[in-house]
């Protein structure tokens, strides 16, 4: 299953041992998919030398209040499918 | 590496690694600098300024640019194919209601193939950590005072896309040529830390 623009998603909370492109400030936060940004092998896996297939990458918009508990702006983070799960 | 890191531990480590690779014949002396020069060749903020000026004067181009920037760039003689592979470009347009600003919180991702090397402040920890959390204050420090009801969107280049801000066309520029308009656009304007 892939996500589509408008879908609510949650960034995973897993604490990756080593390189990850899931910024720490976004972990566990709920956001909305803005756009599909193509498909690429997960950089976290490639950094470990793994040859992995491409998966969808998304622009995901998070409200600052959701990320930091304050602020009226939003932050759009680009995340791989494996960084995300459906809203719990 | 940026010049202000010359004495840092990471620079020493990079030089050591470079020397080891050269000693083993895996890297020619100076090869990294050559590759960086090739990657940045032709990249200058003037490219971004040309893109913006065309978008200001041609609504059709503007629409195509916002829908699929990679497909639209060749119309002004540019592309994102300067690196090992073509990078996806996402152009975000400022409006009366919304202001966009770019950052790479994880490192310093930037559309080098299009704009050339990024400014040093873009790579600083202070900018990268603060602009996601409190963009209004950071923008004010750059001299950008936005109305309280202007929404701010921060774009974190955390994956494979690169970004470019399309600033609003300044008032009183109706008579200017496309070339003159391009002359108004700054590198900060293309990152979102200036209005134009």
Boltz contact constraints between the chains, C-beta under 6 A:
constraints:
  - contact:
      token1: [A, 21]
      token2: [B, 158]
      max_distance: 6.0
  - contact:
      token1: [A, 21]
      token2: [B, 159]
      max_distance: 6.0
  - contact:
      token1: [A, 23]
      token2: [B, 105]
      max_distance: 6.0
  - contact:
      token1: [A, 23]
      token2: [B, 158]
      max_distance: 6.0
  - contact:
      token1: [A, 37]
      token2: [B, 161]
      max_distance: 6.0
  - contact:
      token1: [A, 38]
      token2: [B, 88]
      max_distance: 6.0
  - contact:
      token1: [A, 40]
      token2: [B, 160]
      max_distance: 6.0
  - contact:
      token1: [A, 57]
      token2: [B, 159]
      max_distance: 6.0
  - contact:
      token1: [A, 68]
      token2: [B, 133]
      max_distance: 6.0
  - contact:
      token1: [A, 73]
      token2: [B, 135]
      max_distance: 6.0
  - contact:
      token1: [A, 73]
      token2: [B, 152]
      max_distance: 6.0
  - contact:
      token1: [A, 74]
      token2: [B, 153]
      max_distance: 6.0
  - contact:
      token1: [A, 75]
      token2: [B, 132]
      max_distance: 6.0
  - contact:
      token1: [A, 75]
      token2: [B, 154]
      max_distance: 6.0
  - contact:
      token1: [A, 76]
      token2: [B, 155]
      max_distance: 6.0
  - contact:
      token1: [A, 77]
      token2: [B, 156]
      max_distance: 6.0
  - contact:
      token1: [A, 77]
      token2: [B, 158]
      max_distance: 6.0
  - contact:
      token1: [A, 78]
      token2: [B, 158]
      max_distance: 6.0
  - contact:
      token1: [A, 78]
      token2: [B, 159]
      max_distance: 6.0
  - contact:
      token1: [A, 78]
      token2: [B, 161]
      max_distance: 6.0
